[in-house]
Amino acid sequence: MSAGRFSTDVYASRLRAAASAATDAALAGLVITPGYDLRYLIGSRAQTFERLTALVLPAVGDPTIVVPRLELAALKESAVPELGLTVRDWVDGEDPYALVVQALGGERRKIAVTDSMPALHLLPLADLLGTVPVLATEVLRRLRMVKDDAEIDALRKAGAAIDRVHARVPDLLVPGRTEADVAADIAEAIVAEGHSEVAFIIVGSGPHGADPHHECSDRELRPGDIVVVDIGGPYEPGYNSDSTRTYSIGEPDPEVARRYAVLQRAQQAAVEAVRPGVTAGQVDAAARDVLAAEGLAEAFVHRTGHGIGLSVHEEPYIVAGNDLPLQPGMAFSVEPGIYFPGEWGARIEDIVIVTADGAFSVNNRPHDLVVVPVP
């Protein structure tokens, strides 16, 4: 098994499950171009170019890889050789879309394509098929939402790694340093703690903390600042971490501390609400109700969480109105926040995984407002 992917058995099982899901959806098959779906199904990190690369997965029959001959070498880094999939390579001047139709058994019935397929490939394929494909999202979403044991282990390792990064953060929050200075040090720590790269870094100090998607700036940290630090990245074999903690440079104002304590209760209530059968919307409500009871409903301006895996944001989304029942193996963030424009903000975020009777968190840093002593 490559360090960058799972065992061959894992991918073989996923291909069988995807083909079965296609059959259940009355599809002739799936056509998956480079992106997270392709990586999920065969461990390939191929990139999208003007030349078509695609996994063709008929509902009945064997999968085929259609690939430009000059990209053949890249398949060696995927599970394709071990899986023994049929490879149909092509050279410039040949029609790769005809190869796709052939690999589908010549079927011109309805097929589904990955939602990341570029229009430059979708349109010629649709023209040859004589029908516009549907999105494979509905077919693959339930497979990707429910993590298998290998994925859960990868998420645990990613969570532990980002916890180690957060443990370093208090030493970096020195008045006079800029948010950008701190972010640069965090980026080094993310890689040093085992991530393959940095996916995102938010260092929101003072009023910048009231912007949930602020990144970093040249604002200098000051005594009294509340600082939101939201960080993450992929950890081999590519499963992401994502964790937020909030810090106070010096002792916080009593009203800040009071409001933060409410947020902490809201986050805990949402985590405790997670169990099989509960809907995603009910978990969102668990956090929102605590904040509303303390007059902070208007300060919570986003959903409570998002799924995570190969992509930082994927289903299930923990948001009001989502009636999707939770299942064991689902992994998602629980991250309520409160934001006061022009003043400060705070957020607490853990990645949790649904179990047979509840949930566990892959992040285990304290949830308290971390007070950083002022030198």
C-alpha positions as CSV (number, residue, x, y, z in Angstrom):
1,M,0.0,0.0,0.0
2,S,1.3,3.5,-0.9
3,A,1.8,6.0,1.9
4,G,-0.6,8.2,-0.1
5,R,-3.5,5.9,-0.3
6,F,-5.4,3.0,1.2
7,S,-5.2,-0.7,0.5
8,T,-6.5,-2.2,-2.8
9,D,-9.3,-3.9,-1.0
10,V,-10.7,-0.5,0.2
11,Y,-10.8,0.8,-3.3
12,A,-12.3,-2.4,-4.7
13,S,-15.1,-2.2,-2.2
14,R,-15.8,1.4,-3.0
15,L,-16.0,0.6,-6.7
16,R,-18.5,-2.2,-6.1
17,A,-20.6,0.1,-3.9
18,A,-20.6,2.9,-6.5
19,A,-21.7,0.5,-9.2
20,S,-24.5,-0.8,-7.0
21,A,-25.6,2.7,-6.2
22,A,-25.7,3.5,-9.9
23,T,-27.9,0.5,-10.6
24,D,-30.2,1.6,-7.8
25,A,-30.5,5.0,-9.4
26,A,-31.4,3.4,-12.8
27,L,-28.2,4.7,-14.4
28,A,-26.1,3.1,-17.1
29,G,-23.0,4.1,-15.2
30,L,-20.8,6.8,-13.8
31,V,-18.1,8.9,-15.5
32,I,-15.7,10.3,-13.0
33,T,-13.0,12.9,-14.0
34,P,-10.2,14.1,-11.7
35,G,-11.2,15.4,-8.4
36,Y,-12.2,14.2,-4.9
37,D,-14.6,11.6,-6.3
38,L,-11.9,10.0,-8.4
39,R,-9.5,10.1,-5.5
40,Y,-12.1,8.4,-3.3
41,L,-12.8,5.6,-5.8
42,I,-9.3,4.7,-7.0
43,G,-6.8,6.8,-5.0
44,S,-5.8,8.8,-8.1
45,R,-4.5,12.4,-7.8
46,A,-4.7,13.0,-11.5
47,Q,-5.4,16.6,-12.5
48,T,-7.9,18.0,-15.0
49,F,-6.4,19.1,-18.3
50,E,-7.9,19.7,-21.8
51,R,-7.2,16.0,-22.5
52,L,-9.8,13.8,-21.0
53,T,-9.0,11.4,-18.1
54,A,-12.0,9.6,-16.7
55,L,-13.0,6.5,-14.7
56,V,-15.9,4.9,-16.5
57,L,-17.9,2.8,-14.1
58,P,-20.8,0.9,-15.8
59,A,-23.6,-0.2,-13.6
60,V,-23.0,-3.7,-15.0
61,G,-19.6,-4.7,-16.2
62,D,-16.0,-3.8,-15.4
63,P,-14.6,-0.3,-14.8
64,T,-12.3,1.3,-17.4
65,I,-9.9,4.1,-17.2
66,V,-9.8,6.4,-20.3
67,V,-6.5,8.3,-20.2
68,P,-4.2,10.2,-22.5
69,R,-1.2,8.1,-23.3
70,L,1.1,10.9,-22.1
71,E,-0.6,10.6,-18.6
72,L,-0.3,6.8,-18.3
73,A,2.6,7.1,-15.9
74,A,0.5,9.0,-13.4
75,L,-1.8,5.9,-13.0
76,K,1.1,4.1,-11.3
77,E,0.6,6.3,-8.2
78,S,-3.1,5.2,-7.9
79,A,-4.7,1.8,-7.1
80,V,-5.3,1.1,-10.8
81,P,-2.4,-1.3,-11.3
82,E,-3.4,-3.4,-8.3
83,L,-7.1,-3.3,-9.1
84,G,-6.4,-4.6,-12.6
85,L,-8.7,-2.1,-14.2
86,T,-8.9,-2.0,-18.0
87,V,-7.0,1.0,-19.3
88,R,-7.9,2.6,-22.6
89,D,-5.2,5.1,-23.5
90,W,-5.6,7.5,-26.4
91,V,-3.4,9.9,-28.4
92,D,-4.1,13.3,-29.9
93,G,-6.4,13.1,-32.8
94,E,-8.5,10.2,-31.4
95,D,-11.9,10.7,-29.8
96,P,-11.7,9.9,-26.1
97,Y,-15.5,10.5,-25.6
98,A,-16.2,7.6,-28.0
99,L,-14.0,5.4,-25.7
100,V,-16.2,6.4,-22.8
101,V,-19.4,5.4,-24.6
102,Q,-17.8,2.1,-25.6
103,A,-16.7,1.5,-22.0
104,L,-20.4,2.0,-21.0
105,G,-21.2,-0.9,-23.3
106,G,-22.5,1.4,-26.0
107,E,-25.4,2.4,-23.8
108,R,-27.0,5.7,-24.5
109,R,-29.2,5.7,-21.4
110,K,-28.9,8.1,-18.6
111,I,-25.4,8.4,-17.0
112,A,-24.1,10.5,-14.1
113,V,-20.9,12.5,-14.1
114,T,-18.9,13.9,-11.2
115,D,-19.9,17.5,-10.3
116,S,-16.3,18.7,-10.9
117,M,-16.3,17.6,-14.6
118,P,-15.3,20.7,-16.7
119,A,-17.7,21.9,-19.4
120,L,-15.1,21.3,-22.0
121,H,-15.5,17.5,-21.4
122,L,-19.2,17.5,-20.4
123,L,-20.5,19.0,-23.6
124,P,-18.7,16.7,-26.1
125,L,-19.8,13.7,-24.0
126,A,-23.4,14.9,-23.8
127,D,-23.4,15.5,-27.6
128,L,-22.1,12.0,-28.3
129,L,-24.6,10.4,-25.8
130,G,-27.5,12.4,-27.2
131,T,-28.5,13.3,-23.6
132,V,-27.3,15.5,-20.8
133,P,-25.8,13.5,-18.0
134,V,-27.0,14.1,-14.4
135,L,-24.7,14.8,-11.5
136,A,-23.3,11.8,-9.6
137,T,-23.5,13.7,-6.4
138,E,-26.7,11.9,-5.3
139,V,-25.1,8.5,-6.2
140,L,-21.8,9.1,-4.4
141,R,-22.8,11.4,-1.5
142,R,-23.9,8.6,0.8
143,L,-20.8,6.6,0.1
144,R,-18.5,9.5,0.9
145,M,-20.6,10.8,3.9
146,V,-20.2,7.5,5.8
147,K,-16.5,7.0,6.5
148,D,-15.0,3.5,6.7
149,D,-12.5,2.4,9.3
150,A,-9.5,3.5,7.2
151,E,-11.0,6.9,6.8
152,I,-11.8,7.3,10.5
153,D,-8.3,6.4,11.4
154,A,-7.0,9.0,8.9
155,L,-9.2,11.7,10.4
156,R,-8.1,10.7,13.9
157,K,-4.5,11.2,12.9
158,A,-5.3,14.5,11.2
159,G,-7.1,15.7,14.3
160,A,-4.3,14.8,16.6
161,A,-1.8,16.6,14.3
162,I,-3.8,19.9,14.3
163,D,-4.2,19.6,18.1
164,R,-0.4,19.7,18.3
165,V,-0.3,22.8,16.2
166,H,-2.9,24.6,18.5
167,A,-0.7,23.7,21.4
168,R,2.0,25.9,19.9
169,V,-0.3,28.9,19.2
170,P,-0.2,30.7,22.6
171,D,3.6,31.2,22.3
172,L,3.0,32.9,18.9
173,L,0.5,35.4,20.1
174,V,2.8,38.2,21.2
175,P,1.7,41.8,21.1
176,G,3.3,43.7,18.3
177,R,3.4,40.7,16.0
178,T,1.1,40.9,13.0
179,E,-1.6,38.3,12.1
180,A,0.5,37.5,9.1
181,D,3.6,36.8,11.3
182,V,1.5,34.4,13.4
183,A,0.0,32.7,10.3
184,A,3.4,32.2,8.8
185,D,4.6,30.4,11.9
186,I,1.4,28.3,12.1
187,A,1.9,27.3,8.4
188,E,5.4,25.9,9.3
189,A,3.9,24.1,12.3
190,I,1.1,22.5,10.3
191,V,3.7,20.9,8.0
192,A,6.1,20.1,10.8
193,E,3.3,18.2,12.6
194,G,2.7,15.9,9.7
195,H,0.3,17.6,7.2
196,S,1.3,17.4,3.6
197,E,0.4,21.1,3.1
198,V,-1.6,23.9,4.5
199,A,-5.3,24.2,3.4
200,F,-6.2,27.4,5.3
201,I,-5.2,29.6,8.2
202,I,-7.4,32.2,9.9
203,V,-5.8,34.5,12.4
204,G,-8.6,37.0,13.3
205,S,-7.5,39.4,16.0
206,G,-9.7,42.1,17.6
207,P,-12.4,43.3,15.2
208,H,-11.1,40.9,12.5
209,G,-12.4,38.0,14.7
210,A,-15.9,39.2,13.9
211,D,-15.3,38.1,10.2
212,P,-15.8,34.3,10.2
213,H,-13.7,34.0,6.9
214,H,-11.0,36.6,7.6
215,E,-7.6,35.1,6.8
216,C,-4.8,37.3,8.1
217,S,-3.5,40.8,7.7
218,D,-0.8,43.2,8.8
219,R,-2.8,44.2,11.9
220,E,-0.6,44.0,15.0
221,L,-1.8,42.0,18.0
222,R,-2.6,44.1,21.1
223,P,-3.2,43.4,24.8
224,G,-6.9,42.7,25.3
225,D,-7.4,41.2,21.8
226,I,-9.6,38.2,21.4
227,V,-8.0,36.1,18.6
228,V,-9.8,33.4,16.5
229,V,-7.4,30.8,15.1
230,D,-9.0,28.4,12.6
231,I,-6.5,26.1,10.9
232,G,-6.3,22.8,8.9
233,G,-4.8,20.8,6.1
234,P,-4.6,17.4,4.5
235,Y,-2.8,14.6,6.4
236,E,-1.8,11.6,4.3
237,P,-3.6,9.9,2.7
238,G,-5.2,13.3,2.2
239,Y,-7.9,13.5,4.9
240,N,-8.2,17.0,6.4
241,S,-8.0,18.5,9.8
242,D,-10.0,21.6,10.7
243,S,-10.1,23.0,14.2
244,T,-10.8,26.4,15.8
245,R,-9.8,27.7,19.2
246,T,-10.1,31.3,20.5
247,Y,-7.5,33.0,22.5
248,S,-7.4,36.1,24.7
249,I,-4.2,38.2,24.9
250,G,-4.3,39.1,28.6
251,E,-7.4,38.6,30.8
252,P,-10.6,39.2,28.9
253,D,-13.3,41.8,29.7
254,P,-15.9,40.2,32.0
255,E,-18.6,40.6,29.4
256,V,-16.4,38.9,26.8
257,A,-15.8,36.0,29.2
258,R,-19.5,35.7,29.9
259,R,-20.5,35.6,26.2
260,Y,-17.7,33.1,25.5
261,A,-18.9,30.8,28.3
262,V,-22.3,30.7,26.6
263,L,-20.7,29.8,23.3
264,Q,-18.8,27.0,25.0
265,R,-22.1,25.6,26.4
266,A,-23.6,25.9,22.9
267,Q,-20.8,23.9,21.3
268,Q,-21.0,21.3,24.0
269,A,-24.7,21.0,23.6
270,A,-24.4,20.4,19.9
271,V,-21.7,17.7,20.3
272,E,-23.8,16.0,23.0
273,A,-26.8,16.0,20.6
274,V,-24.9,14.0,18.0
275,R,-26.1,10.3,17.7
276,P,-27.6,8.1,15.1
277,G,-31.1,9.1,14.0
278,V,-30.8,12.7,15.1
279,T,-31.0,15.0,12.1
280,A,-28.3,17.4,11.0
281,G,-30.8,20.2,11.6
282,Q,-31.4,19.1,15.2
283,V,-27.7,19.3,15.9
284,D,-27.7,22.9,14.5
285,A,-30.7,23.7,16.7
286,A,-28.9,22.4,19.8
287,A,-26.2,25.0,19.5
288,R,-28.5,27.8,18.3
289,D,-31.0,27.3,21.1
290,V,-28.4,27.8,23.8
291,L,-27.2,31.0,22.2
292,A,-30.8,32.3,21.7
293,A,-31.6,31.7,25.3
294,E,-28.9,34.2,26.2
295,G,-29.8,36.8,23.6
296,L,-27.0,35.8,21.3
297,A,-29.0,34.3,18.4
298,E,-28.2,37.2,16.1
299,A,-24.5,36.9,16.7
300,F,-24.4,33.3,15.2
301,V,-24.4,34.0,11.5
302,H,-23.5,30.6,9.9
303,R,-24.3,26.9,10.0
304,T,-23.1,24.8,12.9
305,G,-20.9,22.5,10.8
306,H,-19.9,20.8,7.6
307,G,-18.8,17.3,6.6
308,I,-15.1,16.7,6.1
309,G,-12.9,14.1,4.5
310,L,-10.9,14.3,1.3
311,S,-12.5,17.8,1.0
312,V,-12.5,20.3,3.8
313,H,-16.2,21.0,3.1
314,E,-18.5,18.2,2.0
315,E,-21.7,16.6,3.1
316,P,-23.3,16.3,5.6
317,Y,-24.0,20.0,6.3
318,I,-25.1,20.7,9.9
319,V,-27.6,23.4,9.1
320,A,-31.2,24.3,9.9
321,G,-33.7,22.6,7.7
322,N,-31.4,19.6,6.9
323,D,-33.6,16.6,7.8
324,L,-30.8,14.1,7.0
325,P,-30.6,11.5,9.8
326,L,-27.1,11.0,11.1
327,Q,-25.5,7.6,10.7
328,P,-22.5,5.9,12.3
329,G,-19.3,6.9,10.4
330,M,-20.4,10.4,9.4
331,A,-17.8,13.0,10.1
332,F,-18.4,16.7,10.4
333,S,-17.4,19.9,12.3
334,V,-19.3,21.3,15.2
335,E,-18.4,25.0,15.2
336,P,-20.8,27.6,16.5
337,G,-19.5,31.1,16.7
338,I,-20.5,34.5,17.9
339,Y,-19.5,37.7,16.1
340,F,-19.8,41.4,17.0
341,P,-18.8,43.5,14.0
342,G,-16.2,46.1,14.8
343,E,-15.4,44.5,18.2
344,W,-14.5,40.9,18.4
345,G,-15.6,37.3,17.6
346,A,-15.1,33.8,18.9
347,R,-15.6,30.2,17.5
348,I,-15.0,26.7,18.9
349,E,-14.6,23.9,16.4
350,D,-14.1,20.2,16.7
351,I,-14.4,17.4,14.1
352,V,-16.7,14.7,15.5
353,I,-17.5,11.2,14.1
354,V,-20.9,9.5,14.7
355,T,-20.7,6.2,16.6
356,A,-23.3,3.6,17.3
357,D,-24.5,5.4,20.4
358,G,-23.2,8.9,20.2
359,A,-20.1,10.5,18.8
360,F,-16.4,11.1,19.6
361,S,-14.2,14.1,18.8
362,V,-10.9,13.8,16.9
363,N,-9.9,17.1,18.5
364,N,-9.1,17.2,22.2
365,R,-7.6,20.6,23.0
366,P,-9.4,22.5,25.9
367,H,-12.4,24.5,24.8
368,D,-11.9,27.3,27.3
369,L,-11.0,30.8,26.2
370,V,-7.2,30.4,26.3
371,V,-5.6,33.4,28.2
372,V,-2.2,34.2,26.9
373,P,-0.2,36.2,29.5
374,V,1.0,39.6,28.3
375,P,4.8,39.9,28.7
